[in-house]
Amino acid sequence: MTQTELKVVDSTALDVEVIRQDFPILNQEVNGHPLVYLDNAASSQKPIQVIEAVDAYYRLDNANVHRGVHRLSQRATDAYEGARDKVRGFLGAKSDKEIIFTRGATEAINLVAQSFARPQLKAGDEVLISYLEHHANIVPWQMVCEQTGAKLKVIPMVESGELDLTGLDELLNERTKILAIGHVSNALGTVNPIKDIIAKAKAKSIPVLVDGAQAVPHLVVDVQDLDCDFYVFSGHKMFAPTGIGALYGKQALLEAMPPWQGGGDMILSVSFDNTIYNALPYKFEAGTPHIAGAVGLGAAIDYMNSLGIENLAAYEHHLLDAATRKLEAMDGVRIIGTAKDKASVLSFMIEDVHPHDVGTIFDQQGVAIRAGHHCAQPVMQFYGIAATARASFAFYNTEQEIDALVNAIKTTQELFA
C-alpha cells in the first residue's frame, strides 16, 4: 500500500481532486446526481488506505491477540499494539498504557462514569457538564447520578451557540467531582475553549473528561498540553472503521480505577476464590477486541498525518466560511449556531420547511446531509426547535459541493413556495 502524494496548494487548500481519488465511495451517483456527502459529523468516509489495511489484516494476519505463540497471532498482536502506539502519538499521550481501545466515545464515557466516577460519588456531590453536549455525554452521567444520589449541573449557553462561562467559577466548587465537556459541538460546530475551562477545573483539583469525538477529525489534540484527565473519541468520525475508538486516561487514575467489564485478557490469573487483574491497558479491554478496527484506526491516523492535520483544518475552515457566507446571503435561511470559533458544521433552517423534508428533498438531488436533533435535544430545546438540517464538511469536500448545497436549498424553497 502506498500513500497518495499530495501537494498543498496554499495555506487554506489541498489538492482535493487527488484526495478524492482515495475515497471510492464518493465516485457514485445518487438518484441520478453525483453524490455530495455532507454528513461527516455523523460518520466520515474511509480512504482506500484504511480499507486496504483492514482487508490485509483479514486476508493475511487474522488471529486473536495476546494469546497465541503462532506467527499469525504474533503479527496480529504487533498490528494491534502498533495501532495503540499510533493513537498515543496522535493524542500526545505519555505512554501506551494510557490508551484504552473501546467501541467508541460512548463506551469510553460510560467506562469513566462507572469505573472512575461512580465509586467516589455520593448524595450531594455534583457532576458538571455543558448545555452543548451530545447525548453520549449526558445520559451516562444522569445514570451515575441516579445510582449514587449525586446531582447533574449544566453550564448554560447563549444565543450564538457558545457556552456562558460567566458563572463557571461558582459551578466548579467543592461538590464538583468531575467535569465532562465536549471539545466541539456536533450540533453547532462550536469549538469550546476547553484549555481555559480545564485550567479553571484543575485549579480546584476537579478531574476533567473531554469528549473529542467531533474534534479529532478537525483539530490538533495534545492531551498533555490540555492537561485533561480523560479524552475520548470515535474512529468512525475520523475516517476509520465503525466500532472502534479510544479512551485516554492519565496512568495514575487508570491504575486506581477498578475494571468495568470482566472476561478474558483483562486478567492475570483466575480461580474460584480470587481473580488478579491484568496491568494497563489490558485491565479495561475484556474479551477479544476489535482488532481489525484498531488496524483501520491506525491506518486512518497515518493517512491524516500524511496530509498534515493543520492543512486539513485550514481547508475545512475555508469550506465552512464559504458555505456560511453563501447561506447568510439567502432569504428564508437561518443559521443555527454562530459562534466565533467553529469547526466544520453548519446547522440551518429553511423557513416553513421541516428539516426532515429538507433532508429528503436534498437526497433526491444527491446531497447527503443530516436532519434531526443530532443527539443534542437540549440544544434544540434552547432554540425552541425540534430539529435542524446539518451540513458537515471534511477535507474531501469541494466548493462545487457547497454550490450543490445552495442549489438544493433553492430547489427546496421553490417546492414549498
Secondary structure per residue as TSV (DSSP state, phi and psi in degrees):
chain	resnum	aa	ss	phi	psi
A	1	M	-	360.0	127.6
A	2	T	-	-114.1	142.8
A	3	Q	-	-84.2	131.7
A	4	T	-	-59.0	131.7
A	5	E	-	-84.8	133.2
A	6	L	-	-123.1	146.3
A	7	K	-	-108.8	122.8
A	8	V	E	-74.3	117.3
A	9	V	E	-69.6	-48.2
A	10	D	E	-158.9	-167.5
A	11	S	T	-68.1	-16.8
A	12	T	T	-123.4	18.7
A	13	A	E	-149.3	148.9
A	14	L	E	-117.2	168.7
A	15	D	-	-78.2	82.2
A	16	V	H	-66.6	-33.9
A	17	E	H	-64.1	-33.9
A	18	V	H	-69.0	-44.0
A	19	I	H	-59.0	-43.3
A	20	R	H	-62.1	-24.4
A	21	Q	T	-66.1	-20.1
A	22	D	T	-80.8	-7.8
A	23	F	-	-117.6	88.2
A	24	P	G	-60.6	-28.5
A	25	I	G	-65.7	-23.9
A	26	L	G	-73.3	-18.2
A	27	N	S	-91.2	65.4
A	28	Q	-	-153.6	167.2
A	29	E	E	-109.9	148.2
A	30	V	E	-125.7	121.2
A	31	N	T	53.4	38.5
A	32	G	T	80.9	7.6
A	33	H	E	-122.8	149.8
A	34	P	E	-58.7	135.5
A	35	L	-	-62.7	129.4
A	36	V	E	-117.2	102.9
A	37	Y	E	-95.7	106.6
A	38	L	-	-124.1	40.9
A	39	D	B	-123.1	38.5
A	40	N	T	-72.1	-24.5
A	41	A	T	-68.8	-23.9
A	42	A	T	-81.5	-47.5
A	43	S	-	-167.5	133.5
A	44	S	-	-89.0	163.0
A	45	Q	-	-82.4	166.6
A	46	K	-	-114.8	130.6
A	47	P	-	-73.7	158.9
A	48	I	H	-58.9	-29.5
A	49	Q	H	-63.0	-36.7
A	50	V	H	-73.5	-44.7
A	51	I	H	-59.0	-44.2
A	52	E	H	-69.4	-34.0
A	53	A	H	-64.8	-43.3
A	54	V	H	-66.0	-43.6
A	55	D	H	-60.2	-43.5
A	56	A	H	-65.0	-37.1
A	57	Y	I	-60.2	-48.8
A	58	Y	I	-69.6	-33.1
A	59	R	I	-75.0	-35.3
A	60	L	I	-119.6	-30.2
A	61	D	I	-122.7	7.1
A	62	N	-	-61.3	114.2
A	63	A	-	-167.6	166.2
A	64	N	-	-78.4	158.2
A	65	V	S	-102.9	156.8
A	66	H	S	67.2	1.8
A	67	R	S	-120.4	-31.1
A	68	G	-	-100.2	151.0
A	69	V	-	-98.6	-6.3
A	70	H	S	-78.8	164.9
A	71	R	H	-62.0	-41.1
A	72	L	H	-63.5	-41.8
A	73	S	H	-64.6	-38.7
A	74	Q	H	-64.7	-41.6
A	75	R	H	-67.6	-40.5
A	76	A	H	-63.2	-41.5
A	77	T	H	-63.8	-42.4
A	78	D	H	-62.0	-41.1
A	79	A	H	-67.7	-41.4
A	80	Y	H	-65.6	-48.4
A	81	E	H	-71.8	-29.5
A	82	G	H	-63.3	-37.6
A	83	A	H	-65.7	-37.0
A	84	R	H	-61.2	-42.1
A	85	D	H	-66.8	-33.3
A	86	K	H	-65.6	-39.7
A	87	V	H	-63.5	-42.6
A	88	R	H	-55.9	-48.2
A	89	G	H	-65.9	-37.2
A	90	F	H	-62.0	-37.5
A	91	L	H	-94.7	-9.8
A	92	G	T	75.0	27.3
A	93	A	-	-75.5	159.9
A	94	K	S	-74.0	-40.0
A	95	S	-	-141.8	150.4
A	96	D	G	-62.0	-24.2
A	97	K	G	-64.3	-18.0
A	98	E	G	-90.4	2.7
A	99	I	E	-112.8	114.7
A	100	I	E	-108.7	123.3
A	101	F	E	-76.1	134.6
A	102	T	E	-133.1	179.8
A	103	R	S	-75.2	-14.5
A	104	G	S	159.0	-172.4
A	105	A	H	-61.6	-37.7
A	106	T	H	-60.6	-49.5
A	107	E	H	-64.2	-37.8
A	108	A	H	-63.3	-42.0
A	109	I	H	-64.0	-43.7
A	110	N	H	-61.2	-38.1
A	111	L	H	-59.8	-48.4
A	112	V	I	-65.9	-40.6
A	113	A	I	-61.1	-41.8
A	114	Q	I	-88.3	-33.3
A	115	S	I	-94.2	-34.7
A	116	F	I	-95.1	-52.0
A	117	A	I	-79.2	-47.2
A	118	R	T	-57.3	-42.9
A	119	P	T	-63.7	-22.8
A	120	Q	T	-105.8	-11.5
A	121	L	-	-78.9	147.0
A	122	K	-	-146.4	171.6
A	123	A	T	-56.3	132.8
A	124	G	T	96.4	-19.4
A	125	D	-	-72.2	164.3
A	126	E	E	-130.3	143.5
A	127	V	E	-113.9	128.0
A	128	L	E	-109.1	126.9
A	129	I	E	-128.5	-172.2
A	130	S	E	-122.1	164.6
A	131	Y	T	-65.3	-22.0
A	132	L	T	-87.5	3.1
A	133	E	-	-71.3	147.1
A	134	H	-	-66.2	152.3
A	135	H	G	-53.8	-30.0
A	136	A	G	-66.2	-18.8
A	137	N	G	-111.1	19.9
A	138	I	T	-118.5	-58.2
A	139	V	H	-60.7	-43.9
A	140	P	H	-58.7	-33.0
A	141	W	H	-77.4	-34.1
A	142	Q	H	-61.9	-42.2
A	143	M	H	-62.9	-45.1
A	144	V	H	-70.6	-29.4
A	145	C	H	-67.1	-41.7
A	146	E	H	-62.0	-36.3
A	147	Q	H	-73.0	-25.9
A	148	T	H	-117.3	-14.3
A	149	G	T	87.1	4.3
A	150	A	-	-71.9	166.9
A	151	K	E	-113.9	144.0
A	152	L	E	-94.7	125.1
A	153	K	E	-114.0	152.0
A	154	V	E	-130.9	129.2
A	155	I	E	-74.0	125.3
A	156	P	-	-74.1	171.8
A	157	M	B	-127.3	168.0
A	158	V	-	-120.5	174.4
A	159	E	T	-57.9	-31.6
A	160	S	T	-69.7	-12.5
A	161	G	S	92.3	12.0
A	162	E	-	-99.4	159.0
A	163	L	B	-75.7	143.9
A	164	D	-	-90.7	102.2
A	165	L	-	-97.2	9.2
A	166	T	T	-63.9	-28.7
A	167	G	T	-105.7	16.8
A	168	L	H	-63.1	-38.2
A	169	D	H	-60.5	-34.6
A	170	E	H	-76.3	-35.2
A	171	L	H	-69.5	-31.9
A	172	L	S	-89.2	100.9
A	173	N	S	-138.8	-171.9
A	174	E	T	-66.7	-16.0
A	175	R	T	-87.0	-15.7
A	176	T	E	-76.5	118.4
A	177	K	E	-101.4	-17.5
A	178	I	E	-163.9	144.1
A	179	L	E	-110.7	126.3
A	180	A	E	-121.3	117.2
A	181	I	E	-141.2	143.3
A	182	G	E	-77.7	144.3
A	183	H	S	-76.3	-45.8
A	184	V	B	-134.2	133.9
A	185	S	-	-72.8	126.8
A	186	N	T	-72.4	-25.6
A	187	A	T	-84.7	-32.8
A	188	L	T	-121.2	-18.5
A	189	G	-	84.2	2.0
A	190	T	B	-59.3	129.8
A	191	V	B	-94.8	113.3
A	192	N	-	-77.0	146.7
A	193	P	-	-77.2	66.6
A	194	I	H	-69.1	-28.5
A	195	K	H	-63.0	-43.0
A	196	D	H	-66.2	-40.7
A	197	I	H	-64.6	-44.5
A	198	I	H	-60.4	-42.4
A	199	A	H	-59.6	-40.7
A	200	K	H	-64.2	-40.8
A	201	A	H	-67.5	-43.3
A	202	K	H	-66.8	-30.5
A	203	A	H	-61.8	-21.8
A	204	K	T	-110.1	16.1
A	205	S	T	60.3	34.7
A	206	I	-	-98.7	122.6
A	207	P	-	-68.6	152.0
A	208	V	E	-131.3	130.7
A	209	L	E	-107.8	133.8
A	210	V	E	-114.1	126.3
A	211	D	E	-86.2	105.3
A	212	G	-	-102.8	19.4
A	213	A	T	-57.1	-38.9
A	214	Q	T	-92.2	-6.3
A	215	A	T	-92.2	-44.4
A	216	V	T	-61.9	-26.1
A	217	P	T	-74.1	-14.4
A	218	H	T	-127.3	-15.2
A	219	L	S	-131.1	153.1
A	220	V	-	-77.4	127.9
A	221	V	-	-118.0	130.7
A	222	D	-	-131.7	103.1
A	223	V	H	-68.0	-28.4
A	224	Q	H	-71.9	-37.8
A	225	D	H	-66.9	-40.1
A	226	L	H	-68.4	-33.2
A	227	D	T	65.4	30.8
A	228	C	-	-77.0	157.9
A	229	D	S	-87.8	-32.6
A	230	F	E	-138.5	145.3
A	231	Y	E	-142.3	132.6
A	232	V	E	-126.3	150.6
A	233	F	E	-157.7	164.8
A	234	S	E	-114.1	140.5
A	235	G	G	-70.2	-33.8
A	236	H	G	-69.0	-16.9
A	237	K	G	-88.8	-7.8
A	238	M	G	-124.5	40.7
A	239	F	T	75.4	15.6
A	240	A	S	-108.7	173.8
A	241	P	-	-64.7	163.3
A	242	T	T	-74.5	159.3
A	243	G	T	79.2	14.8
A	244	I	-	-137.1	143.5
A	245	G	E	-167.2	-169.0
A	246	A	E	-151.2	152.2
A	247	L	E	-114.9	123.7
A	248	Y	E	-94.5	134.7
A	249	G	E	-143.1	144.1
A	250	K	-	-59.9	136.4
A	251	Q	H	-57.2	-43.4
A	252	A	H	-61.4	-37.4
A	253	L	H	-69.6	-45.6
A	254	L	H	-62.6	-37.7
A	255	E	H	-65.7	-32.1
A	256	A	H	-82.2	-15.0
A	257	M	S	-83.3	141.3
A	258	P	-	-75.1	156.5
A	259	P	-	-59.2	152.5
A	260	W	S	-95.3	-39.3
A	261	Q	S	-126.0	148.3
A	262	G	-	-109.8	153.3
A	263	G	S	157.2	-160.9
A	264	G	T	-68.3	153.8
A	265	D	T	75.8	-16.7
A	266	M	S	-97.3	15.8
A	267	I	E	-126.7	155.3
A	268	L	E	-99.8	-38.9
A	269	S	E	-154.2	150.2
A	270	V	E	-134.5	131.6
A	271	S	-	-136.2	172.7
A	272	F	S	-70.7	-14.3
A	273	D	S	-95.7	-28.9
A	274	N	-	-162.3	148.1
A	275	T	E	-124.6	133.3
A	276	I	E	-104.5	124.4
A	277	Y	E	-80.7	154.6
A	278	N	-	-72.5	167.9
A	279	A	-	-79.1	171.3
A	280	L	T	-67.7	146.7
A	281	P	T	-89.4	-0.5
A	282	Y	G	-70.6	-18.8
A	283	K	G	-56.2	-26.9
A	284	F	G	-108.6	15.7
A	285	E	-	-125.1	68.3
A	286	A	-	-72.4	137.5
A	287	G	S	82.8	179.2
A	288	T	S	-68.8	123.4
A	289	P	-	-80.9	175.0
A	290	H	-	-82.4	79.8
A	291	I	H	-63.6	-48.2
A	292	A	H	-62.2	-36.9
A	293	G	H	-63.9	-40.6
A	294	A	H	-64.8	-40.6
A	295	V	H	-60.6	-44.1
A	296	G	H	-64.8	-37.5
A	297	L	H	-64.0	-42.6
A	298	G	H	-61.2	-39.8
A	299	A	H	-66.5	-36.7
A	300	A	H	-65.2	-39.3
A	301	I	H	-64.1	-43.6
A	302	D	H	-58.0	-42.9
A	303	Y	H	-64.1	-48.5
A	304	M	H	-62.4	-41.9
A	305	N	H	-64.1	-34.6
A	306	S	H	-67.2	-29.5
A	307	L	H	-83.9	-26.1
A	308	G	-	91.5	106.9
A	309	I	H	-61.5	-33.9
A	310	E	H	-62.9	-38.1
A	311	N	H	-64.3	-43.0
A	312	L	H	-62.5	-45.7
A	313	A	H	-62.0	-42.0
A	314	A	H	-64.9	-42.8
A	315	Y	H	-68.3	-42.6
A	316	E	H	-63.7	-36.5
A	317	H	H	-64.6	-37.2
A	318	H	H	-61.0	-44.4
A	319	L	H	-62.5	-45.2
A	320	L	H	-61.6	-43.2
A	321	D	H	-62.2	-43.7
A	322	A	H	-63.7	-45.3
A	323	A	H	-65.5	-39.9
A	324	T	H	-61.5	-45.4
A	325	R	H	-60.5	-42.0
A	326	K	H	-69.6	-39.8
A	327	L	H	-73.1	-33.0
A	328	E	H	-63.6	-27.6
A	329	A	T	-84.3	-3.6
A	330	M	S	-94.3	133.9
A	331	D	T	-70.3	143.1
A	332	G	T	78.3	10.2
A	333	V	E	-118.4	128.7
A	334	R	E	-119.2	122.4
A	335	I	E	-83.6	130.8
A	336	I	E	-102.5	114.7
A	337	G	-	98.4	101.3
A	338	T	-	-125.0	37.9
A	339	A	-	-60.1	151.0
A	340	K	S	-66.4	-35.3
A	341	D	S	-112.1	107.8
A	342	K	B	-130.1	161.4
A	343	A	-	-135.5	104.9
A	344	S	S	65.0	10.7
A	345	V	E	-126.1	133.7
A	346	L	E	-131.9	102.8
A	347	S	E	-94.9	139.1
A	348	F	E	-152.3	164.8
A	349	M	E	-126.0	142.2
A	350	I	E	-105.6	125.2
A	351	E	T	-53.2	129.5
A	352	D	T	67.5	16.3
A	353	V	B	-128.0	126.1
A	354	H	-	-68.7	139.7
A	355	P	H	-55.3	-32.4
A	356	H	H	-66.0	-36.7
A	357	D	H	-66.4	-38.3
A	358	V	H	-58.6	-48.7
A	359	G	H	-60.9	-39.2
A	360	T	H	-67.4	-43.5
A	361	I	H	-67.0	-40.4
A	362	F	H	-59.9	-41.8
A	363	D	H	-61.1	-35.2
A	364	Q	H	-64.2	-18.1
A	365	Q	T	-104.5	11.0
A	366	G	T	80.3	10.3
A	367	V	E	-101.8	115.9
A	368	A	E	-97.1	112.1
A	369	I	-	-125.7	178.6
A	370	R	E	-108.8	137.2
A	371	A	E	-128.5	126.2
A	372	G	E	153.7	-159.9
A	373	H	-	-93.2	-4.3
A	374	H	T	60.8	31.0
A	375	C	T	53.6	37.9
A	376	A	-	-143.7	57.1
A	377	Q	H	-61.8	-36.0
A	378	P	H	-59.3	-34.2
A	379	V	H	-64.0	-44.6
A	380	M	H	-62.3	-41.3
A	381	Q	H	-63.6	-35.1
A	382	F	H	-59.5	-41.0
A	383	Y	H	-87.7	-2.1
A	384	G	T	71.4	31.8
A	385	I	-	-129.4	162.1
A	386	A	S	-91.3	-26.5
A	387	A	-	-165.8	166.9
A	388	T	E	-132.8	164.7
A	389	A	E	-90.3	138.7
A	390	R	E	-132.2	119.3
A	391	A	E	-101.7	132.0
A	392	S	E	-133.8	139.0
A	393	F	-	-110.6	151.0
A	394	A	-	-129.8	172.1
A	395	F	T	-69.5	-10.6
A	396	Y	T	-91.4	-0.9
A	397	N	-	-81.2	161.8
A	398	T	-	-129.9	165.9
A	399	E	H	-66.7	-30.6
A	400	Q	H	-63.0	-33.3
A	401	E	H	-72.5	-29.6
A	402	I	H	-64.1	-40.8
A	403	D	H	-61.8	-37.6
A	404	A	H	-64.4	-37.2
A	405	L	H	-62.6	-46.3
A	406	V	H	-61.7	-44.0
A	407	N	H	-63.9	-35.5
A	408	A	H	-66.6	-36.0
A	409	I	H	-64.7	-44.6
A	410	K	H	-61.7	-42.6
A	411	T	H	-61.7	-42.8
A	412	T	H	-61.7	-43.8
A	413	Q	H	-63.3	-39.4
A	414	E	H	-65.4	-38.0
A	415	L	H	-66.5	-29.3
A	416	F	T	-103.9	9.3
A	417	A	-	-69.1	360.0
